[in-house]
Amino acid sequence: MIDPHAYAPVQDSKHVRIGDAVVYHADCFTWMRAAPAESIHAIVTDPPYGLREFEPDQLAKRERGQGGVWRIPPSFDGHTRAPLPRFTALTEDDRRRLAVYFTEWGQLALRLLRPGGHLFIAANALLAQLVFTALSDAGFEFRGQIIRLVRTLRGGDRPKNAEAEFADVCSLPRGCYEPWGLFRKPLPAGMTVSECLRTYQTGGLRRNPDGTPFTDVIESERTPQRERMIANHPSLKPQSFLRQIVYAALPLGTGVVLDPFMGSGSTIAAALAVGYPAIGIERNEQYYQLSLHAIPALADLYPMQSTLLLQP
């Protein structure tokens, strides 16, 4: 059982226990600086990438359909497309700030993880190289990518304001995958994976329940409407995908999973669904309050199916 006070950055930090999870309303940088070193076994997270898209003023523009950082795309083949952050419009200064942000964040994540602990971090095709390089610069070992095969409806548009003139052109390929970076905190010098597993319960990935290896390509689905009705967050990932990567994150099935950018709590819900203790951090008050109701509701979905192999 997690002791919330052992992780509280200040004595009276707002937190709520939900089953075997604790969620905090806090800035993750502040929280991670104060939390005990080497106390986390794995991190699974989907961070903001524009760094401004979840600020209150930008969220308000998104709700009003005014755009701002959020691009309001047109309908496509009968589908109403959700607003998307303008990653393609990042300036060189934005990209430098992003690199500095994730290098500093990566150093804090490295401090918190036990040796051999893994970090799973969601990215996108446009920014993966920059973010993954920053995390490597912070000291992580890059261990590859988890490819979530999903048709996101990103990209594939004709040139803006010249759709008729260039009807046979698309500015970007239609998005059909989402890359997740897989990183590991280095093992102590001379230590083998088996020794790390015995000492820290980390170092590897948990195999699937049927004994087959965890794989780096996972067929997925767009997040079902049933889940979106529970947790109305713009980057909500489906439980059918999250439960698989969360399950793999703790090689011995013991330890604590951390999501420093919790949003509405879908990763925490996935951890509870597969039986893992978890900690979530969210600085946005609206999403923090939403998570208190969304986490137990999402965790309780699909009770008659495998907690891991939820096929879309």
C-alpha positions as CSV (number, residue, x, y, z in Angstrom):
1,M,0.0,0.0,0.0
2,I,1.4,3.4,-1.0
3,D,1.9,5.9,1.8
4,P,0.9,9.3,0.2
5,H,2.8,11.3,2.8
6,A,6.0,9.6,1.8
7,Y,5.6,11.2,-1.6
8,A,4.0,14.6,-0.7
9,P,6.2,17.5,-1.9
10,V,4.7,19.6,0.9
11,Q,2.9,18.3,4.0
12,D,-0.5,19.5,3.0
13,S,-0.4,18.7,-0.7
14,K,-3.8,17.8,-2.1
15,H,-4.1,14.1,-2.8
16,V,-6.7,11.4,-2.8
17,R,-6.4,7.6,-2.5
18,I,-8.3,5.6,-5.1
19,G,-7.9,1.9,-4.3
20,D,-4.2,1.1,-4.4
21,A,-3.4,4.4,-6.2
22,V,-2.8,7.9,-5.0
23,V,-3.4,10.9,-7.2
24,Y,-1.9,14.4,-6.5
25,H,-2.9,17.9,-7.7
26,A,0.6,19.2,-8.1
27,D,3.2,20.4,-10.6
28,C,5.1,17.3,-11.5
29,F,8.5,19.1,-11.5
30,T,7.9,20.2,-7.9
31,W,6.6,16.8,-6.9
32,M,9.4,14.9,-8.5
33,R,12.1,17.0,-7.0
34,A,10.7,16.3,-3.5
35,A,9.8,12.6,-3.8
36,P,12.2,10.0,-2.5
37,A,14.9,9.0,-4.9
38,E,14.8,5.5,-6.5
39,S,11.3,4.9,-5.1
40,I,9.5,4.3,-8.5
41,H,9.7,1.1,-10.5
42,A,8.3,2.3,-13.8
43,I,6.9,5.5,-15.5
44,V,4.2,5.4,-18.1
45,T,3.1,8.8,-19.4
46,D,1.6,10.8,-22.2
47,P,3.0,14.4,-21.7
48,P,1.9,17.7,-23.3
49,Y,4.1,18.5,-26.3
50,G,3.2,22.1,-27.1
51,L,3.9,23.0,-23.5
52,R,1.1,25.5,-23.7
53,E,-1.8,23.5,-25.0
54,F,-3.1,22.7,-21.5
55,E,-2.8,26.2,-20.1
56,P,-6.2,27.5,-19.0
57,D,-6.4,30.2,-21.8
58,Q,-5.7,27.7,-24.5
59,L,-8.2,25.1,-23.1
60,A,-10.8,27.9,-23.1
61,K,-10.1,28.7,-26.7
62,R,-10.4,25.0,-27.6
63,E,-13.8,24.7,-25.8
64,R,-15.0,27.8,-27.7
65,G,-13.8,26.4,-31.0
66,Q,-11.5,29.3,-31.5
67,G,-8.3,27.3,-32.0
68,G,-5.3,29.2,-30.5
69,V,-2.6,26.5,-30.1
70,W,-5.4,24.0,-30.9
71,R,-6.1,23.4,-34.6
72,I,-9.8,22.8,-35.3
73,P,-9.6,20.5,-38.4
74,P,-12.4,20.0,-40.9
75,S,-14.5,16.9,-41.0
76,F,-13.1,14.0,-43.0
77,D,-15.1,11.3,-44.8
78,G,-18.0,11.9,-42.4
79,H,-15.8,11.9,-39.3
80,T,-15.8,14.9,-36.9
81,R,-12.2,15.3,-36.1
82,A,-11.0,16.4,-32.6
83,P,-8.9,19.5,-32.1
84,L,-5.1,18.9,-32.4
85,P,-2.2,20.9,-31.0
86,R,-0.2,22.7,-33.8
87,F,3.0,20.7,-33.6
88,T,3.8,21.6,-37.2
89,A,3.8,25.3,-36.3
90,L,6.5,25.1,-33.6
91,T,9.3,27.6,-34.1
92,E,12.9,26.8,-33.6
93,D,12.7,28.5,-30.2
94,D,9.7,26.3,-29.4
95,R,11.8,23.2,-30.3
96,R,14.7,24.4,-28.2
97,R,12.4,25.0,-25.2
98,L,10.9,21.5,-25.7
99,A,14.4,19.9,-25.7
100,V,15.4,21.7,-22.5
101,Y,12.1,20.9,-20.9
102,F,12.4,17.2,-21.5
103,T,16.1,17.0,-20.7
104,E,15.3,18.6,-17.3
105,W,12.2,16.4,-16.8
106,G,14.2,13.3,-17.8
107,Q,16.8,14.0,-15.1
108,L,14.1,14.1,-12.5
109,A,12.6,10.9,-13.8
110,L,16.0,9.3,-13.8
111,R,16.4,10.3,-10.1
112,L,13.1,8.8,-9.1
113,L,13.4,5.4,-10.9
114,R,15.1,2.4,-9.4
115,P,18.1,1.2,-11.4
116,G,16.8,-0.7,-14.4
117,G,13.4,1.0,-14.2
118,H,11.6,1.6,-17.5
119,L,10.0,4.7,-18.9
120,F,7.3,4.4,-21.5
121,I,6.5,7.8,-23.0
122,A,3.9,8.7,-25.7
123,A,5.1,10.8,-28.6
124,N,4.1,11.6,-32.2
125,A,5.9,11.2,-35.5
126,L,6.8,14.9,-35.7
127,L,8.4,15.3,-32.3
128,A,9.7,11.8,-31.3
129,Q,13.2,12.4,-32.5
130,L,13.6,15.6,-30.5
131,V,12.0,14.3,-27.3
132,F,13.8,10.9,-27.4
133,T,17.2,12.7,-27.9
134,A,16.5,14.9,-24.9
135,L,15.7,11.9,-22.7
136,S,18.9,10.2,-23.9
137,D,20.8,13.4,-23.1
138,A,19.3,13.2,-19.6
139,G,21.0,9.9,-19.0
140,F,18.4,7.3,-20.1
141,E,19.2,4.2,-22.2
142,F,17.1,4.2,-25.4
143,R,15.6,0.7,-25.7
144,G,13.5,1.2,-28.8
145,Q,9.9,2.2,-29.6
146,I,6.5,0.7,-29.0
147,I,4.4,1.3,-32.1
148,R,0.7,1.7,-31.5
149,L,-1.0,0.9,-34.7
150,V,-4.0,3.2,-34.9
151,R,-5.6,5.3,-37.6
152,T,-5.7,8.7,-35.9
153,L,-7.1,10.9,-38.8
154,R,-4.1,13.2,-38.3
155,G,-2.5,14.4,-41.6
156,G,-3.6,13.6,-45.1
157,D,-5.0,17.1,-45.7
158,R,-4.7,19.0,-48.9
159,P,-2.7,22.2,-48.7
160,K,-4.6,24.7,-46.7
161,N,-6.6,27.3,-48.7
162,A,-5.5,25.6,-51.9
163,E,-7.4,22.4,-51.7
164,A,-8.9,22.7,-55.2
165,E,-5.7,23.9,-56.9
166,F,-3.7,20.9,-55.4
167,A,-6.4,18.3,-55.2
168,D,-3.8,15.4,-55.6
169,V,-1.5,16.6,-52.9
170,C,-1.4,16.0,-49.1
171,S,0.8,18.0,-46.8
172,L,1.5,15.1,-44.5
173,P,0.9,11.4,-44.7
174,R,-2.3,10.1,-43.0
175,G,-1.3,9.1,-39.5
176,C,-1.6,5.3,-38.9
177,Y,0.7,4.9,-35.9
178,E,1.7,6.4,-32.6
179,P,5.3,6.0,-31.4
180,W,6.0,5.4,-27.7
181,G,9.6,5.7,-26.6
182,L,11.0,3.0,-24.4
183,F,13.8,4.0,-22.1
184,R,15.6,2.3,-19.1
185,K,17.6,3.8,-16.3
186,P,21.0,2.3,-16.6
187,L,21.9,-0.7,-14.5
188,P,24.7,-0.3,-11.9
189,A,28.1,-1.0,-13.5
190,G,28.7,-4.7,-13.9
191,M,25.2,-5.7,-12.8
192,T,23.3,-8.2,-15.0
193,V,19.6,-8.0,-15.7
194,S,19.0,-11.0,-13.4
195,E,20.9,-9.4,-10.6
196,C,18.9,-6.2,-11.1
197,L,15.6,-8.1,-11.0
198,R,16.7,-9.7,-7.7
199,T,17.9,-6.5,-6.1
200,Y,15.5,-3.8,-7.5
201,Q,12.6,-5.8,-9.1
202,T,13.4,-3.9,-12.4
203,G,15.6,-4.3,-15.5
204,G,13.3,-6.2,-17.8
205,L,9.7,-6.3,-19.1
206,R,7.0,-8.6,-18.1
207,R,6.0,-11.3,-20.5
208,N,2.4,-11.7,-21.6
209,P,0.1,-13.9,-19.4
210,D,0.4,-16.7,-22.0
211,G,4.2,-16.7,-21.7
212,T,4.9,-15.0,-25.1
213,P,7.2,-11.9,-25.1
214,F,5.9,-8.4,-24.9
215,T,6.1,-7.0,-28.4
216,D,7.0,-3.6,-29.8
217,V,4.0,-3.4,-32.2
218,I,0.5,-3.3,-30.7
219,E,-2.6,-3.2,-32.8
220,S,-4.9,-0.6,-31.2
221,E,-8.1,1.2,-31.7
222,R,-9.2,4.8,-31.4
223,T,-10.5,5.4,-27.9
224,P,-14.0,4.1,-27.6
225,Q,-16.9,6.5,-27.0
226,R,-17.8,4.6,-23.9
227,E,-14.4,5.6,-22.4
228,R,-14.6,9.2,-23.7
229,M,-17.9,9.7,-22.0
230,I,-16.2,8.8,-18.7
231,A,-13.1,10.9,-19.2
232,N,-13.4,13.8,-21.6
233,H,-9.7,14.5,-22.2
234,P,-8.3,15.4,-25.6
235,S,-5.5,12.9,-25.6
236,L,-7.3,10.0,-23.9
237,K,-5.7,6.6,-24.7
238,P,-7.8,3.4,-24.8
239,Q,-7.7,1.0,-21.9
240,S,-7.2,-1.9,-24.4
241,F,-3.7,-0.4,-25.2
242,L,-2.7,1.1,-21.9
243,R,-3.3,-2.1,-19.9
244,Q,-0.9,-3.9,-22.1
245,I,2.0,-1.5,-21.7
246,V,1.4,-0.9,-18.0
247,Y,1.3,-4.7,-17.4
248,A,4.7,-5.0,-19.2
249,A,6.3,-2.1,-17.2
250,L,6.7,-4.2,-14.0
251,P,8.7,-7.3,-14.9
252,L,7.9,-9.2,-11.6
253,G,4.4,-7.8,-11.2
254,T,5.5,-5.8,-8.1
255,G,6.3,-2.2,-7.6
256,V,4.9,1.3,-8.2
257,V,3.9,2.8,-11.6
258,L,4.1,6.6,-11.9
259,D,2.3,8.9,-14.4
260,P,3.6,12.5,-13.9
261,F,1.2,13.9,-16.6
262,M,-1.9,12.0,-15.4
263,G,-4.6,14.0,-17.2
264,S,-7.9,12.3,-16.5
265,G,-6.2,9.3,-15.1
266,S,-6.4,6.6,-17.8
267,T,-3.0,5.2,-17.1
268,I,-3.7,5.0,-13.3
269,A,-7.0,3.2,-14.2
270,A,-5.0,0.8,-16.3
271,A,-2.6,0.1,-13.5
272,L,-5.5,-0.6,-11.1
273,A,-7.1,-2.9,-13.6
274,V,-4.0,-5.1,-13.9
275,G,-3.5,-5.0,-10.1
276,Y,-0.6,-2.6,-9.8
277,P,-0.2,0.3,-7.2
278,A,0.2,3.6,-9.0
279,I,0.8,7.3,-8.4
280,G,-0.7,10.0,-10.7
281,I,0.2,13.7,-10.8
282,E,-1.9,16.4,-12.5
283,R,-1.5,20.2,-12.2
284,N,-4.7,21.1,-14.1
285,E,-7.5,21.4,-11.6
286,Q,-10.2,20.5,-14.1
287,Y,-8.5,17.3,-15.1
288,Y,-7.5,16.4,-11.6
289,Q,-11.1,16.7,-10.4
290,L,-12.2,14.6,-13.5
291,S,-9.7,11.9,-12.6
292,L,-11.3,11.3,-9.2
293,H,-14.4,9.9,-10.9
294,A,-12.8,8.7,-14.1
295,I,-10.2,6.4,-12.6
296,P,-12.5,4.0,-10.8
297,A,-15.0,4.0,-13.7
298,L,-12.3,3.2,-16.3
299,A,-10.7,0.6,-14.1
300,D,-14.0,-1.2,-13.7
301,L,-14.6,-1.5,-17.4
302,Y,-14.5,-4.9,-19.2
303,P,-14.6,-7.0,-16.0
304,M,-15.3,-10.2,-17.9
305,Q,-12.4,-9.9,-20.3
306,S,-8.7,-10.4,-19.7
307,T,-7.2,-7.4,-17.9
308,L,-4.4,-7.4,-20.5
309,L,-5.4,-8.8,-23.8
310,L,-8.3,-6.5,-24.7
311,Q,-8.5,-6.7,-28.4
312,P,-10.0,-3.7,-30.3
